[in-house]
């Protein structure tokens, strides 16, 4: 209801302001231009994501001080704590960073956002920045129409800065002219009432504009024009700090539980910081006067003194909250507990990861691994094998032959819940991302991972076909038929163990050459199995009808093995380094592989006839 009413109320207020004063139009246009510049700045930096920004974030979160340093640096560069918050929630939701690191970034972003106040108060009000804005916009438009995404990103960033400067100029001019017609200082309030009212006004303005940077710019320009009192400006700045949490809260709506924890941490931190600033406003003001006198800021330069105040109370909040960080993390984990894991639902593919290429690729990779883990359990249970027993075994063949007890479960129902649901989410995610303007290399990764998921699903489907006869012939000894079905179980289990070893190996030690050996082994085993069946039929150890069923089942089993090996190659083996390129050249294609297998079988047959 509130959302529906907010837009008409804002439009009505703007219309009334336009009708009452022409100078109000310039102030409103200045705010609009400034916010448009913020949007362009954010869009520009998003085009640089997928490289510098994400790699920096991954490397900069090893400790809380480094996380805070990243928050300060990135917010200073991008002039948007809101964008940094959204990026951090996205990376946290994708599992790229820890909650502790995410909170550290938020702490740093709050300090970094104070640089915007310094830029406006120290530069924007003392220099005719409109003269810088116009050339910047002219150059920016040339860059924006380039095909290279980094040139377009640079153009958007430059245009964003140009519009920021232009917006500040119009706000400043509007307030200067407005003063002659309408004196806002008549609404100045002192004491506790003034603190409370103007804090709420600052928070509301930031919620509406969704940018504390825009609110602070508006406050500073109004203060410099004498339209608000210094005391009320301090309360407005405190309120802006509270209101800025709205962007993180909105961003967390579509994130997982970790993103929601971070949004709550942001809200708690800003509320505590604002509370401390309000309670200790008088001592902080005295501290501002001391700092201002020490660095040569004139006593009447309230705009710069407001920038000092903004920096002091944000830094004070970090100093107070930093020792309490472990307790804050504990509170967040208790308040928003980790949900009971539902293996049938996607864990990483939330809308919160959609905006940044690095988080998209990482989230997709994690979700495909989630699908594979579900698939391994279903494949082994479908073959009546315990996962822990297989993976801890030193003799897989003996473990398989000792596993005679059937697993009582509905494999079709488990497939629908654990495999099909996840695969559908992966395909839907890939389709959704494909509709966005993403770098080609990122989309290549996404489509490769989608194909990996497809191979995994086909392997599970193949085992579904196997399950009935595996259970029929391997739950008790029935002679030759039990042996041949056990052999299929052994070979599938062995491949799953090898893939697990690949997963646990250091990425630098992974090689694709062993996959060729496994592929050769699979082709050889399939042909030897067919030869063995013919021999068993001739020796009347196997009924022809049973043999026919086994040949169909072995086709499913070996298809599953090929799909598992193909998925492992695409998922684990890096394609970009030099060694991978050498291995790609050395890797055998299907025709070469079959030729080698046939040659080996012929040699084996010749040896047997001698």
Secondary structure, 3 states (H helix, E strand, C coil): CHHHHHHHHHHHHHHHHHHHCHHHHHHHHHHHHHHHHHHHHHHHHHHHCCCHHHHHHHHCCCCHHHHHHHHHHHHHHHCCHHHHHHHHHHHHHCCCCCHHHHHHHHHHHHHHCHHHHHHHHHHHCCCCCHHHHHHHHHHHHHHHCCCCHHHHHHHHHHHHHHHHHHHHHHHHHHHHHHHHHCCHHHHCCCHHHHHHHHHHHHHHHHHHHCCHHHHHHHHHHHHHCCCCCHHHHHHHHHHHHHHCHHHHHHHHHCCCHHHHHHHHHHHHHHHHHHHHHHHCHHHHHHHHHHHHHHHCCCCCCHHHHHHHHHHHHHHHHHHHHHCCHHHHHHHHHHHCCCCCCCCCCCCCCCHHHCCCHHHHHHHHHHHHHHHHHHHHHHHHHHCCCCHHHHHCCCCHHHHHHHCCCCCCCCHHHHHHHHHHHHHHHHHHHHHHHHCCCCCHHHHHHHHHHHHHHHHHHHHHHHHHHHHHHHHHHHCCCCCHHHHHHHHHHHHHHHHHHHHHHHHHCCHHHCCCHHHHHHHHHHHHHHHHHHHHHHHHHHCCCCCHHHHHHHHHHHHHHHHHHHHHHHHHHHHHCCCCCHHHHHHHHHCCCHHHHHHHHHHHHHHHHHHHHC
